[in-house]
Amino acid sequence: MPILLSRIGPQRKKLKGYTPIEVDEMFIIPTERLILRDFNKTDWRAVHVYASDPEVVRYMDWGPNTETETKDFIRRSIASQKEKPRKNYLLAIVLKAEDRLIGSCGLHVTNPNHQEGWVGYCLNRHFWRQGYATETVKALLGFGFRQLGLHRIFATCDPANVGSARVLEKASMQREGRLREHKWAKGGWRDSWLYAILEGEWKNG
Ligand SMILES: CC(C)(COP(=O)(O)OP(=O)(O)OC[C@H]1O[C@@H](n2cnc3c(N)ncnc32)[C@H](O)[C@@H]1OP(=O)(O)O)[C@@H](O)C(=O)NCCC(=O)NCCS
């Protein structure tokens, strides 16, 4: 049975509400070609291949990682699997055909009371431009709206990150605006595009 959130104000009672779910030992979202799954301790090597690649982390506010930083990321991801209710789904992107870890993605419930979530993703560059990020984001949106009962899911990306903006548009997310000097990254302030999709738009999409 899903755990019901106890601190929803009276004005929200008529809404369906964010629905925390019970998570199995290993959380999995299957897609056509991918498995999005919880990280385990041995994943750090495959993650480190792209987390230490300057080209991959060019628009990220982290990296290139040292081995210690990648191991720490895996440690934090594993720790977040035990949250109750779980609000962070930091997941490995695994290519089904090869059982190979090719990236990471995440859905974070940013505000349960407002039924809002965030998505992010990052792939090993040998697997770019094959539709994997788009497939990942569509699966995360489905999970967020269908299973978690979210109302709005957003993402941000650097305006120069053309590929990422295209992924979000292909997942039917709308560009809502530009967040000025939103992030400190690689020694300077960076703007971000803000993209979002509402549950109703996702259902009608
Ligand atoms: C951005 C990123 C996730 C895209 O992943 P991907 O798996 O290559 O994306 P997809 O294959 O699903 O491509 C979706 C669309 O974007 C386009 N695209 C992807 N990368 C592109 C690029 N560098 N320049 C222009 N278009 C690009 C694809 O051609 C496709 O559009 P189309 O179907 O109209 O041809 C990947 O480049 C990456 O991991 N980058 C490093 C990490 C990062 O920047 N993450 C996002 C942080 S906001």
The ligand as an SDF file (V2000), in Angstrom:
LIG
                    3D

 48 50  0  0  0  0  0  0  0  0999 V2000
   22.6080   16.1580  -23.9290 C   0  0  0  0  0  0  0  0  0  0  0  0
   22.6240   14.6420  -24.0130 C   0  0  0  0  0  0  0  0  0  0  0  0
   21.9770   14.0680  -22.7780 C   0  0  0  0  0  0  0  0  0  0  0  0
   21.8200   14.2070  -25.2550 C   0  0  0  0  0  0  0  0  0  0  0  0
   21.7200   12.8020  -25.2180 O   0  0  0  0  0  0  0  0  0  0  0  0
   21.4190   11.9500  -26.5200 P   0  0  0  0  0  0  0  0  0  0  0  0
   21.1180   10.5520  -26.0830 O   0  0  0  0  0  0  0  0  0  0  0  0
   22.4820   12.1610  -27.5100 O   0  0  0  0  0  0  0  0  0  0  0  0
   20.0810   12.6300  -27.0440 O   0  0  0  0  0  0  0  0  0  0  0  0
   19.0740   11.9920  -28.1080 P   0  0  0  0  0  0  0  0  0  0  0  0
   19.8150   10.9980  -28.9420 O   0  0  0  0  0  0  0  0  0  0  0  0
   17.8600   11.5440  -27.3980 O   0  0  0  0  0  0  0  0  0  0  0  0
   18.7990   13.2230  -29.0370 O   0  0  0  0  0  0  0  0  0  0  0  0
   17.6440   14.0390  -28.9640 C   0  0  0  0  0  0  0  0  0  0  0  0
   17.7350   15.0820  -30.0630 C   0  0  0  0  0  0  0  0  0  0  0  0
   18.8090   15.9800  -29.7910 O   0  0  0  0  0  0  0  0  0  0  0  0
   19.6850   16.0360  -30.9040 C   0  0  0  0  0  0  0  0  0  0  0  0
   21.0300   16.2170  -30.3770 N   0  0  0  0  0  0  0  0  0  0  0  0
   21.6670   15.4430  -29.4760 C   0  0  0  0  0  0  0  0  0  0  0  0
   22.8830   15.9510  -29.2270 N   0  0  0  0  0  0  0  0  0  0  0  0
   23.0130   17.0500  -29.9930 C   0  0  0  0  0  0  0  0  0  0  0  0
   24.0320   18.0040  -30.1670 C   0  0  0  0  0  0  0  0  0  0  0  0
   25.1810   17.9190  -29.5040 N   0  0  0  0  0  0  0  0  0  0  0  0
   23.8220   19.0260  -31.0320 N   0  0  0  0  0  0  0  0  0  0  0  0
   22.6500   19.1450  -31.6910 C   0  0  0  0  0  0  0  0  0  0  0  0
   21.6320   18.2660  -31.5630 N   0  0  0  0  0  0  0  0  0  0  0  0
   21.8120   17.2300  -30.7260 C   0  0  0  0  0  0  0  0  0  0  0  0
   19.4840   14.7180  -31.6220 C   0  0  0  0  0  0  0  0  0  0  0  0
   19.8790   14.7860  -32.9700 O   0  0  0  0  0  0  0  0  0  0  0  0
   18.0050   14.5090  -31.4410 C   0  0  0  0  0  0  0  0  0  0  0  0
   17.2510   15.3330  -32.2970 O   0  0  0  0  0  0  0  0  0  0  0  0
   16.5440   14.7710  -33.6230 P   0  0  0  0  0  0  0  0  0  0  0  0
   15.7890   13.5360  -33.2170 O   0  0  0  0  0  0  0  0  0  0  0  0
   15.7020   15.9050  -34.0520 O   0  0  0  0  0  0  0  0  0  0  0  0
   17.6500   14.4270  -34.5710 O   0  0  0  0  0  0  0  0  0  0  0  0
   24.0650   14.1000  -24.1380 C   0  0  0  0  0  0  0  0  0  0  0  0
   24.7140   14.8190  -25.1580 O   0  0  0  0  0  0  0  0  0  0  0  0
   24.8530   14.2250  -22.8510 C   0  0  0  0  0  0  0  0  0  0  0  0
   24.8260   13.3300  -22.0070 O   0  0  0  0  0  0  0  0  0  0  0  0
   25.5740   15.3550  -22.7030 N   0  0  0  0  0  0  0  0  0  0  0  0
   26.4080   15.5660  -21.5040 C   0  0  0  0  0  0  0  0  0  0  0  0
   25.6030   15.7430  -20.2480 C   0  0  0  0  0  0  0  0  0  0  0  0
   24.5680   16.8170  -20.3570 C   0  0  0  0  0  0  0  0  0  0  0  0
   24.8080   17.8750  -20.9420 O   0  0  0  0  0  0  0  0  0  0  0  0
   23.3970   16.5360  -19.7840 N   0  0  0  0  0  0  0  0  0  0  0  0
   22.2950   17.4580  -19.7820 C   0  0  0  0  0  0  0  0  0  0  0  0
   22.4350   18.4590  -18.7130 C   0  0  0  0  0  0  0  0  0  0  0  0
   21.1170   19.6470  -18.7690 S   0  0  0  0  0  0  0  0  0  0  0  0
  1  2  1  0
  2  3  1  0
  2  4  1  0
  2 36  1  0
  4  5  1  0
  5  6  1  0
  6  7  2  0
  6  8  1  0
  6  9  1  0
  9 10  1  0
 10 11  2  0
 10 12  1  0
 10 13  1  0
 13 14  1  0
 14 15  1  0
 15 16  1  0
 15 30  1  0
 16 17  1  0
 17 18  1  0
 17 28  1  0
 18 19  1  0
 18 27  1  0
 19 20  2  0
 20 21  1  0
 21 22  1  0
 21 27  2  0
 22 23  1  0
 22 24  2  0
 24 25  1  0
 25 26  2  0
 26 27  1  0
 28 29  1  0
 28 30  1  0
 30 31  1  0
 31 32  1  0
 32 33  2  0
 32 34  1  0
 32 35  1  0
 36 37  1  0
 36 38  1  0
 38 39  2  0
 38 40  1  0
 40 41  1  0
 41 42  1  0
 42 43  1  0
 43 44  2  0
 43 45  1  0
 45 46  1  0
 46 47  1  0
 47 48  1  0
M  END
$$$$
